[in-house]
Structures are given as C-alpha cells and as structure tokens.
Amino acid sequence: MNWRNKKQLLILLTVLGPVLILFLIFGYIALPNPSCTDKKQNQGETGADCGGPCAPCELKNPKSIQIFWVRALPLGNNSYDLAAFIQNINEVLSSKRLEYEFILSDRFGIILQKTGRSFIFSQDRAFVIESNIKTDRVPAKVEFKIVNPNWEFKAIERPNIVIGRKDYKIEAIGEKKMSVVETNLINRTPFNLSETEVRVVVFDRKQNVLGVSKIILDNFRTGTERTVKSIWPHELKGEIGTIEVEPRANILDSSIALPQ
C-alpha cells in the first residue's frame, strides 16, 4: 500500500470512526431491557422467561397429578363409594380448588359422571372419595381424571392433625352387622379449623381396598381432641390388613383456617 492509499484510508477512518462509535452506542441504548416475556433466558432466570425474578418455571410448566389407583366399591342397592389415590409431585404448587371427575361405564357406554372438588398441597398424596353414589346399572369400569388443577404458587405442608388410636370392630344392630373404624384426632395446628375432612381407607393384607369413608368435622378447635367413627352398612369382606386415616383441612382457604 503506497502513501496515497494510506492517507485515503486514514481520512476514511477519521470520518467513519465516530459515526460507527455513535451507531454502536445508540444501538446498545435502543436494545430492550431483559424481561420475563422476551423468550430468552437472562437476568438470572433458570429457564426462558421463568425462575429468578420471573414466575417459577413449575408454574409455567406444571407437572400433572399422578393417579395411582381408582375404585368403585359396592354398598348394595345400586350404590357405590368411589375412591382414587393421587399425588402432586410439584414442589411449589398447591391447589385449594382441585376439580376432578369420576366416570362409571359398562359395555353399553357411560353410566354416570360424578364431578367434585378437593384440594392438595405441594408434594402431597391424598385420597379422593365420593360416598354413596347411586347408579341405574352395574359399572364394569371406573375412571378418574383431573378436570382443572387451578394451581397456585404456594409450597404448604399438610396441617398437623395427630392421629391417635385406630380401632376396627364389628357392631351389630339386631341381626345386621356393620363395620366400624373409630379413631381419635388431635388438632395440633395453631388454627381453629372450620371444616376438617377425615378420609378412611381399609385395606386387606394384600393391599386390596375393602372400604372407604369420608366424614366432615365442623369447628375443630386448636389443641382439642375429637373421636371419629366411620360406619359401613355391612361387614367388610376380607381379612383386615391396614387402615389409613387421613385428616385433611384446606388451610389454603382462609375461611377454613381461623385464628384463635
């Protein structure tokens, strides 16, 4: 490169250099600030537009409720107790209004669809029970599905309701025999609970479900003890193995957990 070309290049750089610098400065200023809607993983996010200063990634991509088993247990007179055992594996998501549906069917089609609402805490397992459901046909199949989980960003543990004794016995009224599970519960939470569900599941020694029950306790005051009796209108058939008692209070609902 001769001296004349060098001089021309120097003049060109002298003229265009400041322009290029200003272009870079204004281009940087014009760049949008990182946000939770820019479809990029930045500003300390753990995923694109979630985690860090944004909503939890679990709320953006929640894990589905797991369903372990579903049962329809005959009571006689075309009535059934319906039950499912489910799990919420989300770590920071709970639901105070878990909408679900039981579907009973036979070879001709759907017999009955029973919808309901429950609740579940983060990393929680629960029984879902609908009692004394009447049908006009004998179901051959029972299904359970979550209609709407209504997730909330709340990591809450199950309230501390202590289970005391669990006694199974047969009671007779005349010639009629009934199965009874009697248990004691103590409210160790700091709340007066306006409503407490007590769900009972009786298994045989092979973990087959023999019977289920759901009872509602009103006004379970903190520090008090209550006795609960679950009664079946017949003797449960099979050798009694384990009895699961699940006292549950929806403390996600401010009308349930009341101050002292």
LINFEN-V833557 format. One line per field, one symbol per residue. ss: DSSP state (a for helix, b for strand, c for the rest). psi: psi as a letter, one per 20 degrees, with the letter a starting at -180 (. if undefined). burial: 1 if it has 9 or more other ideal C-beta (glycine too) atoms within 8 Angstrom, else 0. Layout:
ss = ???
psi = ???
burial = ???
This chain:
ss = ccaaaaaaaaaaaaaaaaaaaaaaaaaaaaccccccccccccccccbccbccccccaaaacccccbbbbbbbbbbbccbbbbbbbbbbccccbbbbbbbbbbbbbbccbbbbbbbbbbbbcccbbbbbbbbbbbccccccbbbbbbbbcccbbcccccccbbbbbbbbbbbbbccbbbbbbbbbbbbccccbbbbbbbbbbbbbccccbbbbbbbbbbbbccccbbbbbbbbcccccccbbbbbbbbbccccccccbbcc
psi = prhghggghggghhghghggghghghhghipqqqrjjjkqoakjqirokqrcirqqhhhhmqqqppogrpqoopiqlkqqppqqprpoiphjprpimoprppopraiiapgqooqrqbqqrplqqqqpppqlpqrirpqiqpqpqpgohlqqnpnpqpqnoppcqopprpqpocippqppppqpqpojrjqpohpppoppppqaijkqphqqqpqppqmoqpirpqpppppqjrppprppeqoppnpppmihoiigoqq.
burial = 00000100100000000000000000000000000101000000101011100001111101001010011110100011111111110101111101111111110000110101001111010111111010100010010101001111010000101011010100000000111111111110101110111111111100001111111010010100010101110101000100111111111110011100
